[in-house]
C-alpha cells in the first residue's frame, strides 16, 4: 500500500493553474454529460406529445431496463478512466494501449452476452415492474430492438473512459453530441415520418449508438499513432493479464448494480401507483439524469486529474485538485437548483403535453429543486474514489446507502405515497455523501490513498 507524504492542509489553496486545469477538462465533460440524458429527453419529448400516454410509459419502462442493464457495466468507463489516468501519470504508453484494448474486448464480449440473454433479461424486468398490459407489450417491443445496441453502447463506455483518462474531454463531447443529434433526427423520422411508436424510438437509438462507435474508433486510432509503446497479443488472450481491470471493476460492478437497483425500484414503485404517476416520475427522472450528469462533469475531471496525480505520487496536487473541484461542484449545484426553481414547470411542459402527467410532475417538482444541493457531494467523492482506484470503499458506501437507508426509509414512509418514495430516494444521495465523506477523511488522516496501476502488458 502506498502512503502519501505528510500534507500541510493550510498550504493547499488552489492556484489559478489548478482552476484552469480542472475547468479545461470539466467544461467539455459538463456539456458532454448533459447530452447523455438528452437521449432520454428527446425520446420522451417526441413520444410524449402523442395523444396516448401508454407510449410514453412504454418508453419510460424500456429505457429504464436498459439503463439498468447498460449502466451495470459502467465500470467499463470508470475503471478505464482511473487506470488509464494513472498510466498517463507514470508515462507508461504500453499500459495505456493495453488498457484500451482490454476494455474493448471486455465490452464486446459482455455486449454479445446481453444479446444472447435478451429473452430472460427483458421478461424478468417486465414482470418485476408489472405495468398495465398494453404498456408492457409496447415496452417489450421497444426492448427487443434496443438490445441490439449493447455492443456499441459498452464499447462507447470503454472509449469514453480511455479518452478521459488521457486528459482529453473534448472528444467525448464530440461523440455524445453526434449521438444525440443523430438520435433526435432519427426519432423524428421514425415517429412522425414513418408513424412508428416505441419501436421507432428504439431503432433510432440503436442506429445512433453504432454511428457514435464508428466515429470513436476512428478518433481513437488517430490518438494512438504518436503515443508510442506496444500492445502484446498475450495481453488480450490470457486471463491473468486482465488482473488490474478485474480487481477494480468487480467493486465498481457491485456498486453500480446497487445504484441501478435503486433506480429500478423507484420506477417499479411509481408504476404500482398508476400510469400517470409512472409517467410523471419518468419525466422527473430525466431531471435527475440531467443533474447527475452535469455534476459528474467535475467528478470526471477529478478522476482524470487525481489519477494522474496519484500515478506521479503528487499528493499535494491531489488535495488541491479535490479543493478546486469541490468549489466548482457546489457552484454548479446552486445553479441547477436555481434553474429548476425558475424553469422547472416550463421544462415539464416541454417534455409532455399530457395534462394529467404535467399536473402530477409539478406536485413532486420541489424534491428535484433541492436534490442538487444534497447530491453534489456523492458525485464529487465518486470521482475521487475512481481516480485513486479506491473503489472498494465506493462500493461499500453505496451498499450502505441503498440497503441501509433508502429501502428502510421507503418502507417507513409508505403512508406518504409518492412523496414518501421521493423523500427516501433523496436520502440515498444524502447517505452517499455522508458515508463517502467519512471514508475520505479516514483515508486522508491515515495517509492510506493507494493505487492499482499494474497492467500485465
C-alpha positions as CSV (number, residue, x, y, z in Angstrom):
1,X,0.0,0.0,0.0
2,X,1.3,3.4,-1.0
3,X,1.5,6.1,1.8
4,X,1.3,9.8,1.0
5,X,3.8,12.2,2.4
6,X,2.6,14.5,5.2
7,X,0.2,17.1,3.9
8,X,0.2,20.7,5.0
9,X,-3.5,21.4,4.7
10,X,-3.2,25.1,5.1
11,X,-0.8,25.3,2.1
12,X,-3.2,23.7,-0.4
13,X,-5.2,26.7,-1.6
14,X,-6.0,26.2,-5.3
15,X,-4.0,28.3,-7.7
16,X,-5.2,29.9,-10.9
17,X,-3.4,27.0,-12.7
18,X,-5.5,24.5,-10.6
19,X,-8.7,26.2,-11.5
20,X,-7.7,26.3,-15.2
21,X,-6.7,22.7,-15.2
22,X,-9.9,21.5,-13.7
23,X,-12.0,23.7,-16.0
24,X,-10.2,22.7,-19.1
25,X,-11.3,19.1,-18.5
26,X,-14.6,19.8,-16.8
27,X,-16.4,22.1,-19.2
28,X,-16.4,19.6,-22.1
29,X,-17.4,16.9,-19.7
30,X,-20.2,19.0,-18.3
31,X,-21.5,19.6,-21.8
32,X,-21.0,16.0,-22.9
33,X,-22.5,14.6,-19.7
34,X,-25.6,16.8,-20.1
35,X,-26.0,15.4,-23.6
36,X,-26.3,11.9,-22.1
37,X,-29.8,12.3,-20.7
38,X,-30.7,14.2,-23.8
39,X,-31.2,10.8,-25.5
40,X,-33.9,10.1,-23.0
41,X,-35.2,13.7,-23.1
42,X,-35.5,13.6,-26.9
43,X,-37.2,10.2,-26.7
44,X,-39.6,11.5,-24.0
45,X,-40.3,14.7,-25.9
46,X,-41.0,13.0,-29.2
47,X,-43.2,10.3,-27.8
48,X,-44.7,12.5,-25.0
49,X,-46.6,14.6,-27.5
50,X,-48.5,11.6,-28.9
51,X,-52.1,11.6,-27.6
52,X,-52.0,8.2,-25.8
53,X,-49.9,8.2,-22.6
54,X,-49.2,4.5,-22.9
55,X,-46.5,5.2,-25.5
56,X,-44.6,7.5,-23.0
57,X,-45.0,4.9,-20.2
58,X,-43.7,2.1,-22.5
59,X,-40.6,4.1,-23.5
60,X,-40.0,5.0,-19.8
61,X,-40.0,1.3,-18.8
62,X,-37.9,0.2,-21.8
63,X,-35.4,3.0,-21.2
64,X,-35.2,2.1,-17.5
65,X,-34.5,-1.6,-18.3
66,X,-31.5,-0.6,-20.5
67,X,-30.3,2.0,-18.0
68,X,-30.1,-0.8,-15.5
69,X,-28.5,-3.3,-18.0
70,X,-26.0,-0.9,-19.6
71,X,-25.1,1.1,-16.5
72,X,-24.5,-2.1,-14.6
73,X,-21.4,-2.3,-16.8
74,X,-20.5,1.4,-16.3
75,X,-17.2,0.1,-14.8
76,X,-16.0,-0.2,-18.4
77,X,-15.9,3.6,-18.4
78,X,-15.0,4.3,-14.8
79,X,-12.3,1.6,-14.3
80,X,-10.7,2.5,-17.7
81,X,-10.5,6.2,-16.7
82,X,-8.8,5.7,-13.4
83,X,-6.3,3.1,-14.6
84,X,-5.5,5.0,-17.8
85,X,-5.0,8.3,-15.9
86,X,-2.5,6.6,-13.6
87,X,-0.7,5.1,-16.6
88,X,-0.5,8.6,-18.1
89,X,0.9,10.0,-14.9
90,X,3.5,7.2,-14.9
91,X,4.3,7.8,-18.6
92,X,3.5,4.1,-19.4
93,X,2.4,4.1,-23.0
94,X,2.3,0.3,-23.2
95,X,-0.1,0.1,-20.2
96,X,-2.2,2.9,-21.9
97,X,-2.6,0.9,-25.1
98,X,-3.2,-2.4,-23.2
99,X,-6.0,-0.9,-21.1
100,X,-7.8,0.4,-24.2
101,X,-7.6,-3.0,-26.0
102,X,-8.6,-5.0,-22.9
103,X,-11.5,-2.7,-22.2
104,X,-12.8,-3.0,-25.8
105,X,-12.5,-6.8,-25.7
106,X,-14.4,-7.0,-22.4
107,X,-17.1,-4.6,-23.7
108,X,-17.7,-6.5,-26.9
109,X,-17.9,-9.8,-25.1
110,X,-20.4,-8.5,-22.5
111,X,-22.5,-6.9,-25.2
112,X,-22.8,-10.1,-27.1
113,X,-23.8,-12.0,-23.9
114,X,-26.6,-9.4,-23.3
115,X,-27.9,-10.1,-26.8
116,X,-27.9,-13.8,-26.3
117,X,-29.6,-13.5,-22.9
118,X,-32.2,-10.9,-24.0
119,X,-35.2,-13.1,-23.5
120,X,-34.9,-13.7,-19.8
121,X,-33.5,-10.2,-19.1
122,X,-36.4,-8.5,-20.7
123,X,-39.1,-10.8,-19.4
124,X,-37.9,-10.7,-15.8
125,X,-37.7,-6.9,-15.9
126,X,-41.2,-6.5,-17.3
127,X,-42.6,-9.0,-14.8
128,X,-40.9,-7.2,-11.9
129,X,-42.2,-3.8,-13.0
130,X,-45.7,-5.1,-13.6
131,X,-47.2,-2.3,-15.6
132,X,-50.5,-2.3,-17.3
133,X,-50.8,-5.0,-20.1
134,X,-50.9,-2.6,-23.1
135,X,-47.9,-0.6,-21.7
136,X,-46.0,-3.9,-21.0
137,X,-46.5,-5.2,-24.6
138,X,-45.2,-2.0,-26.2
139,X,-42.3,-1.8,-23.7
140,X,-41.4,-5.4,-24.8
141,X,-41.3,-4.3,-28.5
142,X,-39.0,-1.4,-27.5
143,X,-36.6,-3.6,-25.6
144,X,-36.4,-6.3,-28.2
145,X,-35.0,-3.7,-30.6
146,X,-32.9,-1.7,-28.2
147,X,-31.0,-4.7,-27.0
148,X,-29.0,-5.0,-30.3
149,X,-27.2,-1.8,-29.5
150,X,-25.5,-3.4,-26.5
151,X,-22.0,-4.0,-28.0
152,X,-21.9,-0.4,-29.3
153,X,-23.0,1.1,-26.0
154,X,-20.5,-0.8,-24.0
155,X,-17.6,-0.2,-26.4
156,X,-18.5,3.5,-26.3
157,X,-18.2,3.3,-22.5
158,X,-14.7,2.0,-22.8
159,X,-13.7,4.6,-25.4
160,X,-15.1,7.5,-23.3
161,X,-13.2,6.3,-20.3
162,X,-9.9,5.9,-22.2
163,X,-10.2,9.4,-23.8
164,X,-10.9,11.0,-20.4
165,X,-8.0,9.1,-18.8
166,X,-5.8,10.5,-21.4
167,X,-6.9,14.0,-20.2
168,X,-8.9,14.5,-23.4
169,X,-12.5,15.6,-22.7
170,X,-13.3,17.3,-26.0
171,X,-13.6,14.0,-27.9
172,X,-16.2,12.6,-25.5
173,X,-18.1,15.9,-26.0
174,X,-18.0,15.4,-29.8
175,X,-19.0,11.8,-29.7
176,X,-22.0,12.3,-27.4
177,X,-23.1,15.4,-29.4
178,X,-23.1,13.3,-32.6
179,X,-25.0,10.5,-30.8
180,X,-27.8,12.9,-29.6
181,X,-28.1,14.8,-32.9
182,X,-28.4,11.6,-34.8
183,X,-30.8,10.1,-32.3
184,X,-33.0,13.2,-32.5
185,X,-33.2,13.2,-36.3
186,X,-33.9,9.5,-36.5
187,X,-36.5,9.8,-33.7
188,X,-38.5,12.4,-35.6
189,X,-38.3,10.4,-38.8
190,X,-39.4,7.2,-37.2
191,X,-42.3,8.6,-35.1
192,X,-43.6,11.5,-37.3
193,X,-42.4,10.3,-40.7
194,X,-43.0,6.6,-40.5
195,X,-45.8,6.5,-38.0
196,X,-43.8,4.3,-35.5
197,X,-44.1,4.5,-31.8
198,X,-41.8,3.0,-29.1
199,X,-40.3,0.6,-31.7
200,X,-39.2,3.6,-33.8
201,X,-37.6,5.4,-30.8
202,X,-35.7,2.2,-30.0
203,X,-34.5,1.7,-33.6
204,X,-33.3,5.4,-33.8
205,X,-31.3,5.0,-30.6
206,X,-29.6,1.8,-31.8
207,X,-28.5,3.4,-35.1
208,X,-27.2,6.5,-33.3
209,X,-25.2,4.3,-30.9
210,X,-23.4,2.5,-33.7
211,X,-22.7,5.7,-35.5
212,X,-21.0,7.1,-32.5
213,X,-18.9,3.9,-32.1
214,X,-17.6,4.2,-35.6
215,X,-16.6,7.8,-35.1
216,X,-15.0,7.0,-31.7
217,X,-12.8,4.2,-33.2
218,X,-11.6,6.5,-35.9
219,X,-10.6,9.2,-33.5
220,X,-9.0,6.6,-31.2
221,X,-6.8,5.4,-34.0
222,X,-5.6,9.0,-34.6
223,X,-4.6,9.4,-30.9
224,X,-2.7,6.1,-30.8
225,X,-0.4,6.8,-33.7
226,X,2.0,9.2,-31.9
227,X,1.7,7.6,-28.5
228,X,4.5,5.0,-28.6
229,X,4.5,1.8,-26.5
230,X,3.4,-1.5,-27.8
231,X,0.5,-3.9,-27.5
232,X,1.3,-7.6,-27.0
233,X,-1.1,-10.2,-28.2
234,X,-0.8,-12.1,-24.9
235,X,-2.3,-9.2,-23.0
236,X,-5.6,-9.8,-24.8
237,X,-5.7,-13.6,-24.8
238,X,-4.7,-14.6,-21.3
239,X,-7.0,-14.1,-18.4
240,X,-4.1,-13.3,-15.9
241,X,-3.3,-10.1,-17.9
242,X,-6.7,-8.7,-17.0
243,X,-5.9,-8.7,-13.3
244,X,-5.9,-4.9,-12.8
245,X,-9.2,-4.4,-14.7
246,X,-10.9,-7.3,-12.8
247,X,-9.6,-6.0,-9.5
248,X,-11.0,-2.6,-10.0
249,X,-14.1,-3.5,-12.0
250,X,-15.5,-6.1,-9.6
251,X,-16.2,-3.4,-7.0
252,X,-17.5,-0.9,-9.5
253,X,-19.8,-3.6,-10.9
254,X,-21.4,-4.3,-7.5
255,X,-21.6,-0.6,-6.7
256,X,-23.3,0.2,-10.0
257,X,-25.8,-2.7,-9.6
258,X,-26.8,-1.3,-6.2
259,X,-27.3,2.2,-7.7
260,X,-29.3,0.9,-10.6
261,X,-31.4,-1.4,-8.4
262,X,-32.4,1.8,-6.5
263,X,-33.4,3.4,-9.8
264,X,-35.4,0.3,-10.9
265,X,-37.0,0.0,-7.5
266,X,-38.0,3.7,-7.7
267,X,-39.6,3.2,-11.1
268,X,-41.4,0.0,-10.1
269,X,-42.9,1.6,-7.0
270,X,-44.1,4.5,-9.2
271,X,-45.6,2.0,-11.7
272,X,-47.6,0.4,-8.9
273,X,-49.3,3.8,-8.2
274,X,-50.7,4.1,-11.8
275,X,-49.7,5.1,-15.3
276,X,-49.9,8.9,-14.5
277,X,-47.5,8.6,-11.6
278,X,-45.2,6.4,-13.5
279,X,-45.1,8.8,-16.4
280,X,-44.7,11.9,-14.1
281,X,-41.8,10.2,-12.3
282,X,-40.3,9.3,-15.7
283,X,-40.3,12.9,-16.7
284,X,-38.7,14.0,-13.4
285,X,-36.1,11.2,-13.6
286,X,-34.9,12.9,-16.7
287,X,-34.2,15.9,-14.5
288,X,-32.2,13.7,-12.1
289,X,-30.1,12.4,-15.0
290,X,-29.5,16.0,-16.1
291,X,-28.4,17.0,-12.6
292,X,-26.2,13.9,-12.1
293,X,-24.5,14.1,-15.5
294,X,-23.9,17.9,-15.1
295,X,-22.3,17.5,-11.6
296,X,-20.4,14.5,-12.9
297,X,-18.5,16.8,-15.2
298,X,-16.4,17.9,-12.3
299,X,-16.3,14.4,-10.9
300,X,-14.9,13.1,-14.3
301,X,-12.3,15.9,-14.4
302,X,-11.4,14.9,-10.9
303,X,-11.0,11.3,-11.9
304,X,-8.6,12.1,-14.7
305,X,-6.5,14.7,-12.8
306,X,-6.4,12.8,-9.5
307,X,-5.5,9.6,-11.3
308,X,-2.6,11.4,-13.0
309,X,-1.5,13.0,-9.6
310,X,-1.7,9.6,-8.0
311,X,0.4,8.0,-10.7
312,X,3.0,10.6,-10.1
313,X,2.6,10.3,-6.3
314,X,1.9,14.1,-6.1
315,X,-0.3,14.2,-3.1
316,X,-0.2,18.0,-2.6
317,X,-1.5,18.3,-6.2
318,X,-4.1,15.7,-5.3
319,X,-5.6,17.7,-2.5
320,X,-5.5,21.0,-4.5
321,X,-7.5,19.2,-7.2
322,X,-10.1,18.0,-4.7
323,X,-10.5,21.5,-3.3
324,X,-10.8,23.1,-6.7
325,X,-13.4,20.5,-7.9
326,X,-15.4,20.9,-4.7
327,X,-15.7,24.7,-5.1
328,X,-16.9,24.5,-8.7
329,X,-19.2,21.5,-8.0
330,X,-21.1,23.5,-5.3
331,X,-21.4,26.5,-7.6
332,X,-22.8,24.2,-10.3
333,X,-25.3,22.6,-7.8
334,X,-26.6,26.0,-6.8
335,X,-27.1,26.9,-10.5
336,X,-29.1,23.7,-11.1
337,X,-31.3,24.4,-8.1
338,X,-31.9,28.0,-9.3
339,X,-32.7,26.7,-12.8
340,X,-35.3,24.1,-11.7
341,X,-36.9,26.6,-9.3
342,X,-37.4,29.1,-12.0
343,X,-37.9,27.0,-15.1
344,X,-38.9,23.5,-13.9
345,X,-42.5,23.9,-14.9
346,X,-41.6,25.1,-18.3
347,X,-39.3,22.0,-18.8
348,X,-42.1,19.7,-17.8
349,X,-44.5,21.3,-20.3
350,X,-41.7,20.9,-23.0
351,X,-41.3,17.2,-22.3
352,X,-45.0,16.3,-22.3
353,X,-48.3,17.8,-23.3
354,X,-50.4,15.3,-21.4
355,X,-52.2,17.4,-18.7
356,X,-52.5,14.7,-16.1
357,X,-48.8,13.9,-16.3
358,X,-47.9,17.6,-16.2
359,X,-50.0,18.1,-13.0
360,X,-48.5,15.1,-11.3
361,X,-44.9,16.1,-12.2
362,X,-45.5,19.7,-10.8
363,X,-46.6,18.2,-7.5
364,X,-43.3,16.4,-7.0
365,X,-41.0,19.1,-8.6
366,X,-39.9,20.6,-5.3
367,X,-37.9,17.4,-4.5
368,X,-36.0,18.0,-7.7
369,X,-35.2,21.6,-6.8
370,X,-33.3,20.6,-3.6
371,X,-31.7,17.5,-5.0
372,X,-28.5,19.1,-6.5
373,X,-27.5,20.6,-3.1
374,X,-28.0,17.2,-1.4
375,X,-26.4,15.1,-4.1
376,X,-23.3,17.2,-5.1
377,X,-21.0,15.5,-2.5
378,X,-21.7,12.0,-3.6
379,X,-20.8,12.8,-7.2
380,X,-17.6,14.5,-6.3
381,X,-16.5,11.7,-3.9
382,X,-17.2,9.1,-6.7
383,X,-14.7,11.0,-8.9
384,X,-12.0,10.9,-6.1
385,X,-12.5,7.2,-5.4
386,X,-12.4,6.3,-9.1
387,X,-9.3,8.3,-9.8
388,X,-7.4,6.7,-6.9
389,X,-9.0,3.3,-7.6
390,X,-10.4,3.2,-4.0
391,X,-13.4,1.5,-5.5
392,X,-14.0,-0.9,-2.6
393,X,-14.8,2.0,-0.4
394,X,-17.1,3.3,-3.2
395,X,-18.9,0.0,-3.3
396,X,-19.4,-0.2,0.5
397,X,-20.8,3.3,0.9
398,X,-23.3,2.6,-1.9
399,X,-24.5,-0.7,-0.4
400,X,-24.9,1.0,2.9
401,X,-26.9,3.9,1.4
402,X,-29.2,1.8,-0.7
403,X,-30.0,-1.1,1.7
404,X,-29.3,0.6,5.0
405,X,-31.1,3.9,4.3
406,X,-33.1,4.1,1.1
407,X,-35.1,0.8,1.3
408,X,-35.9,1.0,5.1
409,X,-36.9,4.7,4.8
410,X,-39.2,3.9,1.8
411,X,-40.9,1.2,3.9
412,X,-41.4,3.6,6.8
413,X,-42.8,6.3,4.6
414,X,-45.3,4.1,2.6
415,X,-48.3,6.0,4.0
416,X,-47.0,9.2,2.2
417,X,-47.3,7.5,-1.2
418,X,-45.2,9.1,-3.9
419,X,-43.9,11.8,-1.6
420,X,-42.5,9.2,0.7
421,X,-40.9,7.5,-2.3
422,X,-39.2,10.8,-3.3
423,X,-38.0,11.5,0.3
424,X,-36.5,8.1,0.5
425,X,-34.7,8.5,-2.9
426,X,-33.2,11.8,-1.8
427,X,-32.0,10.2,1.4
428,X,-29.9,7.8,-0.8
429,X,-27.9,10.8,-2.2
430,X,-27.5,12.2,1.3
431,X,-26.3,8.9,2.8
432,X,-23.8,8.5,-0.1
433,X,-22.3,11.9,0.6
434,X,-22.0,11.4,4.4
435,X,-20.6,7.9,4.3
436,X,-18.2,8.8,1.4
437,X,-17.0,11.9,3.2
438,X,-16.2,9.9,6.3
439,X,-14.2,7.4,4.2
440,X,-12.3,10.3,2.5
441,X,-11.5,11.8,5.9
442,X,-10.2,8.5,7.3
443,X,-8.0,7.7,4.2
444,X,-6.6,11.2,4.4
445,X,-6.0,11.2,8.1
446,X,-4.3,7.8,8.0
447,X,-2.4,8.6,4.7
448,X,-3.8,5.5,3.0
449,X,-4.5,6.6,-0.5
450,X,-3.4,3.6,-2.5
451,X,-3.3,2.9,-6.2
452,X,-3.6,-0.1,-8.5
453,X,-1.7,0.7,-11.6
454,X,-0.2,-2.6,-12.8
455,X,-1.3,-4.0,-16.1
456,X,0.0,-7.2,-17.4
457,X,1.3,-6.0,-20.7
